[in-house]
Amino acid sequence: MQGVQGRKKTSSILRKNIKKKDSVLWFHCASLGEYEQGLPVFEKIKAQNPNSKIVLSFFSPSGYENLKDNPITPIVVYLPLDTRKNVDQFITELNPTLVIFVKSEIWPNYLLSLKKHSTKVILISAVFKSNKYLFKLYDVFLRKVLTGFDHIFTQDIQSKKILQKIGYENITVSNDTRFDRVTDQLEKDNSLPFIEKFLNSQQCIVAGSTWPEDENILFSFIKNSPKNIKFIIAPHSINNLRIQKLLNVFGSKAVLYSNHKIEDIAQKQVFIIDTIGILTKIYGYADIAYIGGGMGKNGLHNTLEAAVFGIPIIIGKNYSNFPEAVEMYKNGGLMSVRNAESFNDILDKLLTNKKLLAKCGEKNKNFIIKNKGATSIILNKLSYIY
């Protein structure tokens, strides 16, 4: 419903903010995750084009509603549905000179229309899989649509090979811009005094972006842990029912972020984060991180945000569709668990073996360092295109 109502306002927002004489850059992301992925590139392009107006669009409410206020631009809109009528109106009102799509955003009518307007269009951090129905059934049509991109930057060599099979050649393997995004986090002020007060110099396990399936394997370990081990839980959803369930489980051992100013938080063992926007900083206080989403079918959340701080990572059993998690597992810095028992075993090993703890964390940090640099590759190539 939010998307339907939001799309009705797109045209009026553009008419209010965009004039015919303006130089316009258009950045499009499906949702919040793609925005985080594209942000390092967006920031650099904005700095290089200080006199241009930037329009940021989203398809999903989770992106738009969370990023109406952002460091890139005040002009944020919902992307109209990909019909010829909608596209013609949107492109006419926007009249962009450069368009950047992120990851898997392939909108046929938009791409064909932008090509007619001679607009420069690139796709960054793209991933293509050979089992996708688009490549099996519609390769001729898809090849025509992809010519709307002046260049595609892929995360891996396999994606490049898949594109080449259908005749698309303007490709650069640049890796994933998320490595640059999380590396940039280290240059920011990540201090959270209330977390320091809560921890009181004790070991800390952070469970980030958790779903009920994840939390179910955490409960027994936390309940039976000694008081000198602290836990921070940041649920993926912070609706009242989810938060209340966590409070019911931990009782007086827990404190909510929303109440932390009025409680003696140093005496608590479990800190429940019922707000958004601070998890990336919280990972900096962790000795070990559990990243949610992989225990069920919701999709594994961002493991790189924790890995950049050089700490071991534990995830659920479903992660085969996440290349970075697969690589970190092979490297030995990330561990996968299937149930509460295996979770307990791995945590016991890490908490009682400081050398193993440090070794796993170092492997994750080196993985981030090894793979950063996508933003520079994209910007260098873009200088020849735009």
Secondary structure in CASP SS format (residue, H / E / C, confidence):
PFRMAT SS
TARGET T0000
AUTHOR 0000-0000-0000
METHOD secondary structure of the structure
MODEL  1
M C 1.00
Q H 1.00
G H 1.00
V H 1.00
Q H 1.00
G H 1.00
R H 1.00
K C 1.00
K C 1.00
T H 1.00
S H 1.00
S H 1.00
I H 1.00
L H 1.00
R H 1.00
K H 1.00
N H 1.00
I C 1.00
K C 1.00
K C 1.00
K C 1.00
D C 1.00
S C 1.00
V E 1.00
L E 1.00
W E 1.00
F E 1.00
H E 1.00
C E 1.00
A C 1.00
S C 1.00
L H 1.00
G H 1.00
E H 1.00
Y H 1.00
E H 1.00
Q H 1.00
G H 1.00
L H 1.00
P H 1.00
V H 1.00
F H 1.00
E H 1.00
K H 1.00
I H 1.00
K H 1.00
A H 1.00
Q H 1.00
N C 1.00
P C 1.00
N C 1.00
S C 1.00
K E 1.00
I E 1.00
V E 1.00
L E 1.00
S E 1.00
F E 1.00
F C 1.00
S C 1.00
P H 1.00
S H 1.00
G H 1.00
Y H 1.00
E H 1.00
N H 1.00
L C 1.00
K C 1.00
D C 1.00
N C 1.00
P C 1.00
I C 1.00
T C 1.00
P C 1.00
I E 1.00
V E 1.00
V E 1.00
Y E 1.00
L C 1.00
P C 1.00
L C 1.00
D C 1.00
T C 1.00
R H 1.00
K H 1.00
N H 1.00
V H 1.00
D H 1.00
Q H 1.00
F H 1.00
I H 1.00
T H 1.00
E H 1.00
L H 1.00
N C 1.00
P C 1.00
T C 1.00
L E 1.00
V E 1.00
I E 1.00
F E 1.00
V E 1.00
K C 1.00
S C 1.00
E C 1.00
I C 1.00
W C 1.00
P H 1.00
N H 1.00
Y H 1.00
L H 1.00
L H 1.00
S H 1.00
L H 1.00
K H 1.00
K H 1.00
H C 1.00
S C 1.00
T C 1.00
K E 1.00
V E 1.00
I E 1.00
L E 1.00
I E 1.00
S E 1.00
A E 1.00
V C 1.00
F C 1.00
K C 1.00
S C 1.00
N C 1.00
K C 1.00
Y H 1.00
L H 1.00
F H 1.00
K H 1.00
L H 1.00
Y C 1.00
D H 1.00
V H 1.00
F H 1.00
L H 1.00
R H 1.00
K H 1.00
V H 1.00
L H 1.00
T C 1.00
G C 1.00
F C 1.00
D C 1.00
H E 1.00
I E 1.00
F E 1.00
T E 1.00
Q C 1.00
D C 1.00
I H 1.00
Q H 1.00
S H 1.00
K H 1.00
K H 1.00
I H 1.00
L H 1.00
Q H 1.00
K H 1.00
I C 1.00
G C 1.00
Y C 1.00
E C 1.00
N C 1.00
I E 1.00
T E 1.00
V E 1.00
S C 1.00
N C 1.00
D C 1.00
T C 1.00
R H 1.00
F H 1.00
D H 1.00
R H 1.00
V H 1.00
T H 1.00
D H 1.00
Q H 1.00
L C 1.00
E C 1.00
K C 1.00
D C 1.00
N C 1.00
S C 1.00
L C 1.00
P H 1.00
F H 1.00
I H 1.00
E H 1.00
K H 1.00
F H 1.00
L H 1.00
N C 1.00
S C 1.00
Q C 1.00
Q E 1.00
C E 1.00
I E 1.00
V E 1.00
A E 1.00
G E 1.00
S E 1.00
T E 1.00
W C 1.00
P H 1.00
E H 1.00
D H 1.00
E H 1.00
N H 1.00
I H 1.00
L H 1.00
F H 1.00
S H 1.00
F H 1.00
I H 1.00
K H 1.00
N C 1.00
S C 1.00
P C 1.00
K C 1.00
N C 1.00
I E 1.00
K E 1.00
F E 1.00
I E 1.00
I E 1.00
A E 1.00
P E 1.00
H C 1.00
S C 1.00
I C 1.00
N C 1.00
N H 1.00
L H 1.00
R H 1.00
I H 1.00
Q H 1.00
K H 1.00
L H 1.00
L H 1.00
N H 1.00
V H 1.00
F H 1.00
G H 1.00
S H 1.00
K H 1.00
A E 1.00
V E 1.00
L E 1.00
Y H 1.00
S H 1.00
N H 1.00
H H 1.00
K H 1.00
I H 1.00
E C 1.00
D C 1.00
I H 1.00
A H 1.00
Q H 1.00
K C 1.00
Q C 1.00
V E 1.00
F E 1.00
I E 1.00
I C 1.00
D C 1.00
T C 1.00
I C 1.00
G C 1.00
I C 1.00
L H 1.00
T H 1.00
K H 1.00
I H 1.00
Y H 1.00
G H 1.00
Y H 1.00
A C 1.00
D C 1.00
I E 1.00
A E 1.00
Y E 1.00
I E 1.00
G C 1.00
G C 1.00
G C 1.00
M C 1.00
G C 1.00
K C 1.00
N C 1.00
G C 1.00
L C 1.00
H C 1.00
N C 1.00
T C 1.00
L H 1.00
E H 1.00
A H 1.00
A H 1.00
V C 1.00
F C 1.00
G C 1.00
I C 1.00
P C 1.00
I E 1.00
I E 1.00
I E 1.00
G C 1.00
K C 1.00
N C 1.00
Y C 1.00
S C 1.00
N C 1.00
F C 1.00
P H 1.00
E H 1.00
A H 1.00
V H 1.00
E H 1.00
M H 1.00
Y H 1.00
K H 1.00
N H 1.00
G C 1.00
G C 1.00
L E 1.00
M E 1.00
S E 1.00
V C 1.00
R C 1.00
N C 1.00
A H 1.00
E H 1.00
S H 1.00
F H 1.00
N H 1.00
D H 1.00
I H 1.00
L H 1.00
D H 1.00
K H 1.00
L H 1.00
L H 1.00
T H 1.00
N C 1.00
K H 1.00
K H 1.00
L H 1.00
L H 1.00
A H 1.00
K H 1.00
C H 1.00
G H 1.00
E H 1.00
K H 1.00
N H 1.00
K H 1.00
N H 1.00
F H 1.00
I H 1.00
I H 1.00
K H 1.00
N H 1.00
K C 1.00
G C 1.00
A H 1.00
T H 1.00
S H 1.00
I H 1.00
I H 1.00
L H 1.00
N H 1.00
K H 1.00
L H 1.00
S H 1.00
Y H 1.00
I H 1.00
Y C 1.00
END
